[in-house]
Amino acid sequence: MLRNYLEHRDYTTITQLAATNKRVLSELIALTLDADEVIGWRAVKALGLASAVVAEHDAEFVRGILRRLMWTMNDESGSIGWRAPQAMGAIIAQRPHTFAEFITIVISLFDVEEIHFYPGILWAIGHIAERDPGRVRFALPVVLNFLCDASPQTRGMAVWCAGQLRDATAIPALQNLYDDLTRVCVFVDDEMREYSIGDLARDALARLDEVTHGKD
């Protein structure tokens, strides 16, 4: 049932269901692992929205969900949560003040040896920054280190994340990526869209230009 709602981008119905049935959050976690990448990402988005509704009355339950997502990244859990960082970021971004204690935990996920998590962690940081850049700006030095990463997807997400952090000190490093034609996939407007890293760098610099000229 929830998968059908995701297919139709019916986030309103999903959040309404979550308001009366907290088990919806667990079902959405399972759907973040869907083989269809678009459905998996929409489940991440829906999980953030639905968690915000649940947190209005039971923030501790949502904290339990965040701890569960952390555990899925551990080999001992028996289930690798490939989109767990994104799911955590989606939840925290909806209520960064309520779940502030998990922000440093998300950033510490870079200590996980599995490098396939890195693009998701960078997305999580950037997504939180969209709502409250001040709470994650301390992560900028770590993010900038990934602008030279060998993995195009990690490099691309680091570029996007740096733009979301709205810190002008990232400008020189981003300018160096103008001519990077490597293409990566980014979840935008409920779909997976392809961009060159150079395109992402220009978008990030445009955002930073607004900040430096007092338009943000």
C-alpha positions in Angstrom: 0.0 0.0 0.0 2.7 2.5 1.0 4.7 1.7 -2.1 1.7 2.6 -4.2 1.5 6.0 -2.5 5.2 6.5 -3.2 4.7 5.7 -6.8 2.0 8.4 -7.0 4.0 10.8 -4.7 1.1 10.9 -2.3 3.0 12.1 0.8 -0.1 13.6 2.3 -1.8 10.3 2.7 1.4 8.7 4.1 1.8 11.4 6.8 -1.9 11.1 7.7 -1.5 7.3 8.2 1.6 7.9 10.3 -0.3 10.3 12.6 -2.5 7.3 13.7 -0.1 4.4 13.2 3.6 4.8 14.1 4.4 1.5 12.4 4.3 3.4 9.1 7.8 4.6 9.9 9.1 1.0 10.1 7.4 0.2 6.8 9.0 3.2 5.2 12.5 2.2 6.4 12.0 -1.1 4.6 11.0 0.8 1.5 14.2 2.9 1.5 15.8 -0.4 0.5 13.5 -0.9 -2.5 15.3 -2.1 -5.7 13.8 0.8 -7.6 16.1 3.7 -6.7 13.4 6.4 -7.2 11.0 4.5 -4.8 13.8 4.2 -2.3 14.5 7.9 -2.3 10.9 8.8 -2.1 10.6 6.5 0.9 13.5 8.5 2.5 11.6 11.8 1.8 8.3 10.3 3.2 10.1 9.0 6.3 11.3 12.5 7.1 7.8 13.9 6.6 6.0 11.2 8.5 8.5 11.2 11.4 7.9 14.9 11.9 4.2 14.2 12.3 4.9 11.4 14.8 7.4 13.6 16.7 4.7 16.1 17.5 3.4 13.7 20.0 6.2 11.2 20.5 9.6 12.5 19.8 11.2 9.6 21.8 9.7 7.1 19.4 11.4 8.9 16.5 14.7 8.9 18.4 14.3 5.1 18.5 13.9 5.1 14.8 17.1 7.2 14.4 19.0 4.8 16.6 17.6 1.8 14.6 18.9 3.4 11.4 22.3 3.8 12.9 22.3 0.1 13.9 21.4 -1.0 10.3 24.8 0.4 9.2 26.6 -2.0 11.6 27.6 -5.4 10.2 26.4 -7.0 13.4 22.9 -5.9 12.6 22.7 -8.4 9.8 21.2 -5.9 7.5 23.1 -3.1 5.8 21.0 0.0 5.6 22.3 1.5 2.4 20.1 4.6 2.6 20.3 4.8 6.4 22.3 8.1 6.4 19.8 9.7 4.0 16.9 8.5 6.1 18.5 10.0 9.2 19.1 13.3 7.4 15.6 13.4 6.2 14.2 13.0 9.7 16.6 15.4 11.4 16.0 18.1 8.7 12.4 18.2 9.5 13.1 19.0 13.2 16.8 20.0 13.6 16.2 21.4 17.0 14.4 18.4 18.4 17.0 15.9 17.1 20.1 18.1 17.3 22.0 15.4 19.3 22.0 13.2 16.2 23.6 15.7 13.9 27.1 15.0 15.2 26.3 11.3 14.9 25.5 11.6 11.3 28.8 13.4 10.6 30.6 10.7 12.6 29.3 8.1 10.1 32.3 9.0 7.9 34.2 6.8 10.3 32.3 3.8 8.9 34.7 1.9 6.7 32.2 1.2 4.0 32.8 4.1 1.5 29.5 3.5 -0.3 27.8 5.3 2.6 29.7 8.6 1.9 27.4 10.1 -0.8 24.4 9.4 1.5 26.1 11.0 4.5 27.0 14.1 2.4 23.4 14.3 1.2 22.2 14.1 4.8 24.4 17.0 5.9 23.3 19.1 2.9 19.7 18.3 3.4 19.9 19.4 7.1 21.7 22.5 5.9 18.8 23.4 3.7 16.7 23.9 6.8 19.3 25.0 9.3 22.8 25.6 7.9 24.2 26.9 11.1 23.7 23.5 12.9 25.9 21.7 10.4 28.4 24.3 9.1 31.1 22.9 11.4 31.2 19.9 9.0 32.4 22.1 6.1 36.2 21.1 6.4 35.2 17.4 6.3 32.9 18.1 3.3 35.6 20.0 1.4 38.0 17.1 1.8 35.6 15.0 -0.4 35.7 17.5 -3.3 38.8 15.6 -4.5 37.4 12.1 -3.9 38.1 9.5 -6.5 34.4 8.4 -6.5 32.4 10.7 -8.8 29.2 10.2 -6.8 30.9 11.1 -3.5 32.6 14.1 -5.2 29.4 15.3 -6.7 27.5 15.1 -3.4 30.3 16.9 -1.7 29.9 19.7 -4.2 26.1 19.9 -3.7 26.5 19.7 0.1 29.1 22.5 0.1 26.6 24.8 -1.6 23.9 24.0 0.9 26.2 24.9 3.8 26.3 28.5 2.5 29.9 29.2 3.6 31.9 31.4 1.2 35.2 29.7 2.2 34.2 26.8 -0.1 34.3 29.1 -3.2 37.9 28.5 -4.3 37.6 24.7 -4.0 34.3 24.7 -6.0 35.8 26.9 -8.7 38.4 24.2 -9.4 35.5 21.8 -10.4 34.0 24.0 -13.1 35.4 21.7 -15.9 34.6 18.4 -14.3 32.3 16.8 -16.8 31.7 13.6 -14.9 28.0 12.9 -14.6 26.3 11.8 -11.4 22.7 11.2 -10.2 20.9 13.4 -7.7 17.4 13.0 -6.3 15.6 16.2 -7.3 11.9 16.9 -7.4 11.1 13.3 -6.6 13.1 11.9 -9.5 16.7 10.8 -10.1 18.3 13.4 -12.4 21.7 13.4 -14.0 24.1 16.4 -13.7 27.8 17.0 -14.4 29.9 17.8 -11.4 30.7 21.0 -13.1 27.0 21.9 -13.3 26.6 21.1 -9.5 29.7 23.3 -8.8 28.1 26.2 -10.7 24.8 25.8 -8.9 26.7 25.7 -5.6 28.7 28.9 -6.4 25.5 30.7 -7.5 24.0 29.9 -4.1 27.2 31.1 -2.3 27.2 34.3 -4.4 23.7 35.0 -3.0 25.1 34.6 0.5 28.1 36.9 -0.1 25.9 39.6 -1.5 23.4 39.3 1.3 20.5 37.8 -0.7 20.2 34.6 1.3 
